[in-house]
Amino acid sequence: MVEQWDRQDDARRIGSRPKTVAEYFALEQPLLMPLPEEPFETGRLFTPRVDRYGQIPVRTNRYSVPIRLIGKRVRVMLHASHLVVYDQNVEVARHEQLIAKGAVRLDLDHYLEVLVRKPGAFPGSTALEQARSAGRFTPVHDAWWDQARKMHGERDGTRALIEVLLLGRHLPHEHVVAGLAAALRAGAMTADAVALEARKAAQAETEPAPAADRLVPGELSATVTSLHEWRLAHLPADTRPLPSVAPYDQLLRRRRTSGEEHRREGEAQ
């Protein structure tokens, strides 16, 4: 519809001028300056202060940021559909803009440092509920968490899950989920096992598997390699020669000769 309006306006004449709008623009277009190389920022800037809950107010809503920024003032660039939070010039958070007034948007990752010290607050947290609704906290997370609590207890099992969630800062989300699934099938309820399986999933995407190790479609391996074995398997080949004790025989002969000289000196005295 806008394009149709543009075409109609191109044929319009302003007052009694002899040329149309399109004809005048054809004369003006070669005189226009080129577009700037850097994009023009169209967002609206805010500089709120992070409150004690790790949240910032933007218009009528609140959004979470990493808790390490509590008490600091940050820059927020609000766009039509999302907002970006900067600590100086570093991006620290990104949220979809809330439409309803008085709403709160929380990112579970922003609170993991606190929750790992206070795992009892994790199950009923609003951030966990929103992560479930957004699909970031999957049924695989829940299943692994249930087994971890049965094996390690409520507190330590929850802390192990939070350590798994911290892996998401260094590994893609889908690889962490794949690591959780593999560790769950093998009964490995530790964050180290999940990290190892997640890295194996990442390597499987870039490295073709040998023919003997290829899996039947629809089936996943449930074997979990220990971290010690994995490190040994990835060590470079040892090209050093085998050690020899031959030089020590020279020391034995030298010691025997020295002992005979001392004995002769004693007899002479």
Long-range contacts (C-beta under 8 A, 24 or more apart in sequence): 41-77, 42-79, 43-77, 43-78, 43-79, 43-83, 43-84, 44-77, 44-78, 45-75, 45-76, 45-77, 45-78, 46-75, 46-76, 46-78, 47-73, 47-74, 47-75, 47-76, 48-73, 48-74, 48-76, 49-73, 49-74, 50-74, 54-110, 54-111, 55-104, 55-106, 56-85, 58-83, 60-101, 60-102, 61-98, 61-100, 61-101, 61-102, 61-103, 61-104, 61-105, 62-103, 62-104, 62-105, 63-93, 63-95, 63-98, 63-104, 63-105, 63-106, 64-93, 64-95, 64-104, 64-105, 64-106, 64-107, 64-110, 64-111, 64-127, 65-92, 65-93, 65-110, 66-92, 66-93, 66-110, 67-110, 67-111, 67-113, 67-114, 68-113, 105-130, 106-130, 107-131, 108-136, 108-137, 108-165, 109-165, 109-168, 109-169, 112-162, 112-165, 112-166, 115-162, 116-159, 116-162, 116-163, 116-166, 119-155, 119-158, 119-159, 119-162, 120-155, 120-158, 122-158, 122-161, 122-162, 123-158, 136-173, 138-177, 140-177, 140-180, 140-181, 140-184, 141-177, 141-180, 143-184, 144-180, 144-183, 144-184, 144-189, 144-194, 147-184, 147-187, 147-189, 148-189, 151-189, 152-189, 157-189, 160-189, 160-190, 160-191, 163-191, 164-191, 164-194, 164-195, 166-191, 167-191, 167-194, 167-195, 167-198, 171-195, 171-198, 171-199, 171-202, 172-202, 174-201, 175-199, 175-201, 175-202, 181-220, 182-220, 182-221, 182-222, 182-224, 183-224, 185-220, 185-222, 186-222, 186-223, 186-224, 188-224, 192-227, 193-224, 193-227, 196-224, 196-225, 196-227, 196-230, 197-224, 200-225
